[in-house]
């Protein structure tokens, strides 16, 4: 599936030096938890990806450190 990035997610990725490739890997390989009815948190290595599944894409809301 395609991965789309919101403006806030892009800002957080830049500030935290997390690449699109790392986010992709985090979504695919991370440990997932449901947050609210439509958000998913995928914890991977040193960061978490908060995203929603929209149609045929993942929409990344934010990326944050795990600690």
PDB file of N, CA, C and O in Angstrom, chain B, residues numbered from 101:
ATOM      1  N   UNK B 101       0.838  -1.201   0.000  1.00  0.00           N
ATOM      2  CA  UNK B 101       0.000   0.000   0.000  1.00  0.00           C
ATOM      3  C   UNK B 101       0.876   1.255   0.000  1.00  0.00           C
ATOM      4  O   UNK B 101       2.007   1.236   0.486  1.00  0.00           O
ATOM      5  N   UNK B 102       0.352   2.314  -0.537  1.00  0.00           N
ATOM      6  CA  UNK B 102       1.069   3.590  -0.570  1.00  0.00           C
ATOM      7  C   UNK B 102       1.103   4.203   0.823  1.00  0.00           C
ATOM      8  O   UNK B 102       0.243   3.921   1.657  1.00  0.00           O
ATOM      9  N   UNK B 103       2.094   5.037   1.064  1.00  0.00           N
ATOM     10  CA  UNK B 103       2.196   5.747   2.336  1.00  0.00           C
ATOM     11  C   UNK B 103       2.137   7.238   2.043  1.00  0.00           C
ATOM     12  O   UNK B 103       2.948   7.767   1.283  1.00  0.00           O
ATOM     13  N   UNK B 104       1.165   7.907   2.655  1.00  0.00           N
ATOM     14  CA  UNK B 104       0.993   9.348   2.511  1.00  0.00           C
ATOM     15  C   UNK B 104       1.385  10.011   3.826  1.00  0.00           C
ATOM     16  O   UNK B 104       1.149   9.455   4.899  1.00  0.00           O
ATOM     17  N   UNK B 105       1.981  11.195   3.745  1.00  0.00           N
ATOM     18  CA  UNK B 105       2.460  11.882   4.939  1.00  0.00           C
ATOM     19  C   UNK B 105       1.750  13.213   5.102  1.00  0.00           C
ATOM     20  O   UNK B 105       1.711  14.019   4.172  1.00  0.00           O
ATOM     21  N   UNK B 106       1.189  13.447   6.280  1.00  0.00           N
ATOM     22  CA  UNK B 106       0.598  14.737   6.591  1.00  0.00           C
ATOM     23  C   UNK B 106       1.699  15.752   6.847  1.00  0.00           C
ATOM     24  O   UNK B 106       2.850  15.380   7.077  1.00  0.00           O
ATOM     25  N   UNK B 107       1.355  17.026   6.810  1.00  0.00           N
ATOM     26  CA  UNK B 107       2.323  18.104   7.023  1.00  0.00           C
ATOM     27  C   UNK B 107       3.004  17.967   8.389  1.00  0.00           C
ATOM     28  O   UNK B 107       4.223  18.100   8.491  1.00  0.00           O
ATOM     29  N   UNK B 108       2.225  17.702   9.427  1.00  0.00           N
ATOM     30  CA  UNK B 108       2.788  17.567  10.773  1.00  0.00           C
ATOM     31  C   UNK B 108       3.756  16.374  10.840  1.00  0.00           C
ATOM     32  O   UNK B 108       4.814  16.464  11.464  1.00  0.00           O
ATOM     33  N   UNK B 109       3.392  15.276  10.205  1.00  0.00           N
ATOM     34  CA  UNK B 109       4.272  14.102  10.190  1.00  0.00           C
ATOM     35  C   UNK B 109       5.602  14.439   9.529  1.00  0.00           C
ATOM     36  O   UNK B 109       6.662  14.061  10.026  1.00  0.00           O
ATOM     37  N   UNK B 110       5.544  15.149   8.411  1.00  0.00           N
ATOM     38  CA  UNK B 110       6.779  15.558   7.707  1.00  0.00           C
ATOM     39  C   UNK B 110       7.661  16.412   8.613  1.00  0.00           C
ATOM     40  O   UNK B 110       8.875  16.216   8.673  1.00  0.00           O
ATOM     41  N   UNK B 111       7.042  17.363   9.319  1.00  0.00           N
ATOM     42  CA  UNK B 111       7.801  18.228  10.233  1.00  0.00           C
ATOM     43  C   UNK B 111       8.474  17.409  11.322  1.00  0.00           C
ATOM     44  O   UNK B 111       9.643  17.630  11.639  1.00  0.00           O
ATOM     45  N   UNK B 112       7.735  16.461  11.896  1.00  0.00           N
ATOM     46  CA  UNK B 112       8.281  15.636  12.967  1.00  0.00           C
ATOM     47  C   UNK B 112       9.397  14.719  12.455  1.00  0.00           C
ATOM     48  O   UNK B 112      10.395  14.513  13.146  1.00  0.00           O
ATOM     49  N   UNK B 113       9.234  14.175  11.259  1.00  0.00           N
ATOM     50  CA  UNK B 113      10.271  13.328  10.670  1.00  0.00           C
ATOM     51  C   UNK B 113      11.557  14.122  10.467  1.00  0.00           C
ATOM     52  O   UNK B 113      12.647  13.637  10.766  1.00  0.00           O
ATOM     53  N   UNK B 114      11.424  15.343   9.957  1.00  0.00           N
ATOM     54  CA  UNK B 114      12.581  16.193   9.733  1.00  0.00           C
ATOM     55  C   UNK B 114      13.267  16.543  11.052  1.00  0.00           C
ATOM     56  O   UNK B 114      14.489  16.446  11.168  1.00  0.00           O
ATOM     57  N   UNK B 115      12.478  16.948  12.039  1.00  0.00           N
ATOM     58  CA  UNK B 115      13.035  17.327  13.343  1.00  0.00           C
ATOM     59  C   UNK B 115      13.725  16.154  14.037  1.00  0.00           C
ATOM     60  O   UNK B 115      14.706  16.345  14.754  1.00  0.00           O
ATOM     61  N   UNK B 116      13.215  14.951  13.824  1.00  0.00           N
ATOM     62  CA  UNK B 116      13.738  13.769  14.515  1.00  0.00           C
ATOM     63  C   UNK B 116      14.642  12.917  13.634  1.00  0.00           C
ATOM     64  O   UNK B 116      15.096  11.848  14.043  1.00  0.00           O
ATOM     65  N   UNK B 117      14.895  13.395  12.436  1.00  0.00           N
ATOM     66  CA  UNK B 117      15.779  12.715  11.478  1.00  0.00           C
ATOM     67  C   UNK B 117      15.367  11.264  11.239  1.00  0.00           C
ATOM     68  O   UNK B 117      16.179  10.343  11.327  1.00  0.00           O
ATOM     69  N   UNK B 118      14.089  11.092  10.934  1.00  0.00           N
ATOM     70  CA  UNK B 118      13.549   9.768  10.607  1.00  0.00           C
ATOM     71  C   UNK B 118      13.123   9.809   9.143  1.00  0.00           C
ATOM     72  O   UNK B 118      12.325  10.659   8.748  1.00  0.00           O
ATOM     73  N   UNK B 119      13.646   8.903   8.351  1.00  0.00           N
ATOM     74  CA  UNK B 119      13.404   8.910   6.905  1.00  0.00           C
ATOM     75  C   UNK B 119      12.087   8.231   6.529  1.00  0.00           C
ATOM     76  O   UNK B 119      11.476   7.529   7.336  1.00  0.00           O
ATOM     77  N   UNK B 120      11.666   8.458   5.284  1.00  0.00           N
ATOM     78  CA  UNK B 120      10.474   7.786   4.763  1.00  0.00           C
ATOM     79  C   UNK B 120      10.678   6.274   4.787  1.00  0.00           C
ATOM     80  O   UNK B 120       9.753   5.524   5.099  1.00  0.00           O
ATOM     81  N   UNK B 121      11.878   5.832   4.459  1.00  0.00           N
ATOM     82  CA  UNK B 121      12.175   4.395   4.457  1.00  0.00           C
ATOM     83  C   UNK B 121      12.014   3.801   5.859  1.00  0.00           C
ATOM     84  O   UNK B 121      11.478   2.703   6.013  1.00  0.00           O
ATOM     85  N   UNK B 122      12.480   4.529   6.880  1.00  0.00           N
ATOM     86  CA  UNK B 122      12.332   4.049   8.261  1.00  0.00           C
ATOM     87  C   UNK B 122      10.862   3.992   8.659  1.00  0.00           C
ATOM     88  O   UNK B 122      10.439   3.042   9.317  1.00  0.00           O
ATOM     89  N   UNK B 123      10.077   4.997   8.267  1.00  0.00           N
ATOM     90  CA  UNK B 123       8.647   5.008   8.577  1.00  0.00           C
ATOM     91  C   UNK B 123       7.961   3.819   7.904  1.00  0.00           C
ATOM     92  O   UNK B 123       7.146   3.131   8.519  1.00  0.00           O
ATOM     93  N   UNK B 124       8.300   3.585   6.639  1.00  0.00           N
ATOM     94  CA  UNK B 124       7.755   2.440   5.906  1.00  0.00           C
ATOM     95  C   UNK B 124       8.064   1.138   6.641  1.00  0.00           C
ATOM     96  O   UNK B 124       7.183   0.296   6.820  1.00  0.00           O
ATOM     97  N   UNK B 125       9.301   0.978   7.059  1.00  0.00           N
ATOM     98  CA  UNK B 125       9.699  -0.228   7.776  1.00  0.00           C
ATOM     99  C   UNK B 125       8.972  -0.316   9.121  1.00  0.00           C
ATOM    100  O   UNK B 125       8.554  -1.397   9.537  1.00  0.00           O
ATOM    101  N   UNK B 126       8.825   0.823   9.793  1.00  0.00           N
ATOM    102  CA  UNK B 126       8.121   0.850  11.076  1.00  0.00           C
ATOM    103  C   UNK B 126       6.670   0.414  10.952  1.00  0.00           C
ATOM    104  O   UNK B 126       6.157  -0.312  11.803  1.00  0.00           O
ATOM    105  N   UNK B 127       6.008   0.863   9.880  1.00  0.00           N
ATOM    106  CA  UNK B 127       4.613   0.475   9.654  1.00  0.00           C
ATOM    107  C   UNK B 127       4.531  -1.022   9.366  1.00  0.00           C
ATOM    108  O   UNK B 127       3.659  -1.711   9.896  1.00  0.00           O
ATOM    109  N   UNK B 128       5.417  -1.515   8.545  1.00  0.00           N
ATOM    110  CA  UNK B 128       5.357  -2.916   8.123  1.00  0.00           C
ATOM    111  C   UNK B 128       5.840  -3.902   9.177  1.00  0.00           C
ATOM    112  O   UNK B 128       5.306  -5.006   9.276  1.00  0.00           O
ATOM    113  N   UNK B 129       6.845  -3.521   9.969  1.00  0.00           N
ATOM    114  CA  UNK B 129       7.469  -4.484  10.873  1.00  0.00           C
ATOM    115  C   UNK B 129       7.241  -4.204  12.358  1.00  0.00           C
ATOM    116  O   UNK B 129       7.561  -5.043  13.199  1.00  0.00           O
ATOM    117  N   UNK B 130       6.694  -3.035  12.688  1.00  0.00           N
ATOM    118  CA  UNK B 130       6.538  -2.657  14.088  1.00  0.00           C
ATOM    119  C   UNK B 130       5.421  -3.393  14.809  1.00  0.00           C
ATOM    120  O   UNK B 130       4.561  -4.024  14.194  1.00  0.00           O
ATOM    121  N   UNK B 131       5.462  -3.291  16.127  1.00  0.00           N
ATOM    122  CA  UNK B 131       4.432  -3.864  17.001  1.00  0.00           C
ATOM    123  C   UNK B 131       3.250  -2.895  17.033  1.00  0.00           C
ATOM    124  O   UNK B 131       3.407  -1.733  17.408  1.00  0.00           O
ATOM    125  N   UNK B 132       2.074  -3.369  16.642  1.00  0.00           N
ATOM    126  CA  UNK B 132       0.931  -2.479  16.467  1.00  0.00           C
ATOM    127  C   UNK B 132      -0.067  -2.514  17.614  1.00  0.00           C
ATOM    128  O   UNK B 132      -0.311  -3.554  18.225  1.00  0.00           O
ATOM    129  N   UNK B 133      -0.643  -1.332  17.890  1.00  0.00           N
ATOM    130  CA  UNK B 133      -1.708  -1.184  18.873  1.00  0.00           C
ATOM    131  C   UNK B 133      -2.752  -0.253  18.268  1.00  0.00           C
ATOM    132  O   UNK B 133      -2.417   0.700  17.565  1.00  0.00           O
ATOM    133  N   UNK B 134      -4.025  -0.541  18.551  1.00  0.00           N
ATOM    134  CA  UNK B 134      -5.106   0.337  18.096  1.00  0.00           C
ATOM    135  C   UNK B 134      -5.234   1.483  19.086  1.00  0.00           C
ATOM    136  O   UNK B 134      -5.252   1.262  20.297  1.00  0.00           O
ATOM    137  N   UNK B 135      -5.324   2.708  18.576  1.00  0.00           N
ATOM    138  CA  UNK B 135      -5.486   3.897  19.418  1.00  0.00           C
ATOM    139  C   UNK B 135      -6.712   4.630  18.899  1.00  0.00           C
ATOM    140  O   UNK B 135      -6.731   5.078  17.753  1.00  0.00           O
ATOM    141  N   UNK B 136      -7.709   4.752  19.713  1.00  0.00           N
ATOM    142  CA  UNK B 136      -9.002   5.298  19.290  1.00  0.00           C
ATOM    143  C   UNK B 136      -9.562   4.343  18.231  1.00  0.00           C
ATOM    144  O   UNK B 136      -8.931   3.328  17.935  1.00  0.00           O
ATOM    145  N   UNK B 137     -10.697   4.637  17.671  1.00  0.00           N
ATOM    146  CA  UNK B 137     -11.274   3.659  16.746  1.00  0.00           C
ATOM    147  C   UNK B 137     -10.547   3.539  15.409  1.00  0.00           C
ATOM    148  O   UNK B 137     -10.600   2.482  14.780  1.00  0.00           O
ATOM    149  N   UNK B 138      -9.874   4.591  14.963  1.00  0.00           N
ATOM    150  CA  UNK B 138      -9.314   4.519  13.614  1.00  0.00           C
ATOM    151  C   UNK B 138      -7.813   4.773  13.497  1.00  0.00           C
ATOM    152  O   UNK B 138      -7.284   4.811  12.386  1.00  0.00           O
ATOM    153  N   UNK B 139      -7.117   4.947  14.620  1.00  0.00           N
ATOM    154  CA  UNK B 139      -5.675   5.183  14.573  1.00  0.00           C
ATOM    155  C   UNK B 139      -4.923   3.924  14.966  1.00  0.00           C
ATOM    156  O   UNK B 139      -5.385   3.134  15.789  1.00  0.00           O
ATOM    157  N   UNK B 140      -3.751   3.750  14.358  1.00  0.00           N
ATOM    158  CA  UNK B 140      -2.878   2.627  14.675  1.00  0.00           C
ATOM    159  C   UNK B 140      -1.527   3.197  15.079  1.00  0.00           C
ATOM    160  O   UNK B 140      -1.017   4.114  14.434  1.00  0.00           O
ATOM    161  N   UNK B 141      -0.944   2.654  16.150  1.00  0.00           N
ATOM    162  CA  UNK B 141       0.397   3.034  16.573  1.00  0.00           C
ATOM    163  C   UNK B 141       1.292   1.833  16.338  1.00  0.00           C
ATOM    164  O   UNK B 141       1.036   0.742  16.847  1.00  0.00           O
ATOM    165  N   UNK B 142       2.339   2.044  15.565  1.00  0.00           N
ATOM    166  CA  UNK B 142       3.296   0.985  15.279  1.00  0.00           C
ATOM    167  C   UNK B 142       4.614   1.360  15.936  1.00  0.00           C
ATOM    168  O   UNK B 142       5.246   2.345  15.552  1.00  0.00           O
ATOM    169  N   UNK B 143       5.033   0.572  16.931  1.00  0.00           N
ATOM    170  CA  UNK B 143       6.277   0.846  17.652  1.00  0.00           C
ATOM    171  C   UNK B 143       7.396   0.028  17.031  1.00  0.00           C
ATOM    172  O   UNK B 143       7.291  -1.190  16.885  1.00  0.00           O
ATOM    173  N   UNK B 144       8.469   0.719  16.669  1.00  0.00           N
ATOM    174  CA  UNK B 144       9.574   0.071  15.961  1.00  0.00           C
ATOM    175  C   UNK B 144      10.887   0.733  16.346  1.00  0.00           C
ATOM    176  O   UNK B 144      10.996   1.959  16.316  1.00  0.00           O
ATOM    177  N   UNK B 145      11.865  -0.050  16.700  1.00  0.00           N
ATOM    178  CA  UNK B 145      13.171   0.446  17.103  1.00  0.00           C
ATOM    179  C   UNK B 145      13.020   1.577  18.109  1.00  0.00           C
ATOM    180  O   UNK B 145      12.491   1.359  19.199  1.00  0.00           O
ATOM    181  N   UNK B 146      13.474   2.786  17.769  1.00  0.00           N
ATOM    182  CA  UNK B 146      13.469   3.902  18.720  1.00  0.00           C
ATOM    183  C   UNK B 146      12.330   4.897  18.496  1.00  0.00           C
ATOM    184  O   UNK B 146      12.305   5.950  19.132  1.00  0.00           O
ATOM    185  N   UNK B 147      11.379   4.580  17.597  1.00  0.00           N
ATOM    186  CA  UNK B 147      10.298   5.524  17.309  1.00  0.00           C
ATOM    187  C   UNK B 147       8.962   4.808  17.126  1.00  0.00           C
ATOM    188  O   UNK B 147       8.906   3.590  16.957  1.00  0.00           O
ATOM    189  N   UNK B 148       7.892   5.595  17.164  1.00  0.00           N
ATOM    190  CA  UNK B 148       6.536   5.101  16.925  1.00  0.00           C
ATOM    191  C   UNK B 148       5.944   5.890  15.760  1.00  0.00           C
ATOM    192  O   UNK B 148       6.214   7.080  15.595  1.00  0.00           O
ATOM    193  N   UNK B 149       5.138   5.209  14.961  1.00  0.00           N
ATOM    194  CA  UNK B 149       4.442   5.844  13.843  1.00  0.00           C
ATOM    195  C   UNK B 149       2.947   5.783  14.153  1.00  0.00           C
ATOM    196  O   UNK B 149       2.405   4.706  14.401  1.00  0.00           O
ATOM    197  N   UNK B 150       2.286   6.931  14.141  1.00  0.00           N
ATOM    198  CA  UNK B 150       0.842   6.985  14.345  1.00  0.00           C
ATOM    199  C   UNK B 150       0.224   7.229  12.969  1.00  0.00           C
ATOM    200  O   UNK B 150       0.554   8.206  12.297  1.00  0.00           O
ATOM    201  N   UNK B 151      -0.678   6.332  12.556  1.00  0.00           N
ATOM    202  CA  UNK B 151      -1.244   6.441  11.212  1.00  0.00           C
ATOM    203  C   UNK B 151      -2.658   5.889  11.157  1.00  0.00           C
ATOM    204  O   UNK B 151      -3.139   5.250  12.093  1.00  0.00           O
ATOM    205  N   UNK B 152      -3.312   6.156  10.022  1.00  0.00           N
ATOM    206  CA  UNK B 152      -4.643   5.630   9.743  1.00  0.00           C
ATOM    207  C   UNK B 152      -4.569   4.901   8.418  1.00  0.00           C
ATOM    208  O   UNK B 152      -3.753   5.239   7.560  1.00  0.00           O
ATOM    209  N   UNK B 153      -5.415   3.908   8.250  1.00  0.00           N
ATOM    210  CA  UNK B 153      -5.528   3.267   6.947  1.00  0.00           C
ATOM    211  C   UNK B 153      -6.687   3.932   6.225  1.00  0.00           C
ATOM    212  O   UNK B 153      -7.825   3.891   6.692  1.00  0.00           O
ATOM    213  N   UNK B 154      -6.394   4.548   5.081  1.00  0.00           N
ATOM    214  CA  UNK B 154      -7.414   5.243   4.295  1.00  0.00           C
ATOM    215  C   UNK B 154      -7.447   4.625   2.914  1.00  0.00           C
ATOM    216  O   UNK B 154      -6.473   4.717   2.167  1.00  0.00           O
ATOM    217  N   UNK B 155      -8.544   4.002   2.571  1.00  0.00           N
ATOM    218  CA  UNK B 155      -8.704   3.351   1.273  1.00  0.00           C
ATOM    219  C   UNK B 155      -7.523   2.415   1.014  1.00  0.00           C
ATOM    220  O   UNK B 155      -7.332   1.441   1.742  1.00  0.00           O
ATOM    221  N   UNK B 156      -6.750   2.698   0.006  1.00  0.00           N
ATOM    222  CA  UNK B 156      -5.623   1.829  -0.339  1.00  0.00           C
ATOM    223  C   UNK B 156      -4.287   2.459   0.047  1.00  0.00           C
ATOM    224  O   UNK B 156      -3.288   2.272  -0.648  1.00  0.00           O
ATOM    225  N   UNK B 157      -4.264   3.211   1.165  1.00  0.00           N
ATOM    226  CA  UNK B 157      -3.032   3.877   1.589  1.00  0.00           C
ATOM    227  C   UNK B 157      -2.970   3.973   3.107  1.00  0.00           C
ATOM    228  O   UNK B 157      -3.985   3.879   3.797  1.00  0.00           O
ATOM    229  N   UNK B 158      -1.761   4.163   3.606  1.00  0.00           N
ATOM    230  CA  UNK B 158      -1.540   4.481   5.011  1.00  0.00           C
ATOM    231  C   UNK B 158      -1.292   5.981   5.068  1.00  0.00           C
ATOM    232  O   UNK B 158      -0.455   6.498   4.329  1.00  0.00           O
ATOM    233  N   UNK B 159      -2.014   6.688   5.944  1.00  0.00           N
ATOM    234  CA  UNK B 159      -1.831   8.121   6.124  1.00  0.00           C
ATOM    235  C   UNK B 159      -1.127   8.346   7.455  1.00  0.00           C
ATOM    236  O   UNK B 159      -1.698   8.096   8.517  1.00  0.00           O
ATOM    237  N   UNK B 160       0.119   8.820   7.395  1.00  0.00           N
ATOM    238  CA  UNK B 160       0.926   9.019   8.604  1.00  0.00           C
ATOM    239  C   UNK B 160       0.564  10.350   9.242  1.00  0.00           C
ATOM    240  O   UNK B 160       0.628  11.401   8.605  1.00  0.00           O
ATOM    241  N   UNK B 161       0.179  10.284  10.523  1.00  0.00           N
ATOM    242  CA  UNK B 161      -0.227  11.468  11.279  1.00  0.00           C
ATOM    243  C   UNK B 161       0.978  12.094  11.971  1.00  0.00           C
ATOM    244  O   UNK B 161       1.179  13.306  11.903  1.00  0.00           O
ATOM    245  N   UNK B 162       1.782  11.258  12.640  1.00  0.00           N
ATOM    246  CA  UNK B 162       2.987  11.748  13.295  1.00  0.00           C
ATOM    247  C   UNK B 162       3.974  10.608  13.506  1.00  0.00           C
ATOM    248  O   UNK B 162       3.638   9.428  13.401  1.00  0.00           O
ATOM    249  N   UNK B 163       5.196  11.006  13.807  1.00  0.00           N
ATOM    250  CA  UNK B 163       6.272  10.078  14.132  1.00  0.00           C
ATOM    251  C   UNK B 163       6.889  10.623  15.411  1.00  0.00           C
ATOM    252  O   UNK B 163       7.212  11.809  15.481  1.00  0.00           O
ATOM    253  N   UNK B 164       7.059   9.773  16.428  1.00  0.00           N
ATOM    254  CA  UNK B 164       7.568  10.280  17.705  1.00  0.00           C
ATOM    255  C   UNK B 164       8.532   9.279  18.336  1.00  0.00           C
ATOM    256  O   UNK B 164       8.464   8.085  18.046  1.00  0.00           O
ATOM    257  N   UNK B 165       9.429   9.761  19.199  1.00  0.00           N
ATOM    258  CA  UNK B 165      10.353   8.858  19.893  1.00  0.00           C
ATOM    259  C   UNK B 165       9.581   7.941  20.835  1.00  0.00           C
ATOM    260  O   UNK B 165       8.524   8.312  21.346  1.00  0.00           O
ATOM    261  N   UNK B 166      10.110   6.751  21.061  1.00  0.00           N
ATOM    262  CA  UNK B 166       9.430   5.801  21.957  1.00  0.00           C
ATOM    263  C   UNK B 166       9.707   6.106  23.417  1.00  0.00           C
ATOM    264  O   UNK B 166       8.946   5.652  24.271  1.00  0.00           O
ATOM    265  N   UNK B 167      10.736   6.839  23.748  1.00  0.00           N
ATOM    266  CA  UNK B 167      11.069   7.098  25.149  1.00  0.00           C
ATOM    267  C   UNK B 167      10.755   8.488  25.547  1.00  0.00           C
ATOM    268  O   UNK B 167      10.977   8.866  26.698  1.00  0.00           O
TER     269      UNK B 167
END
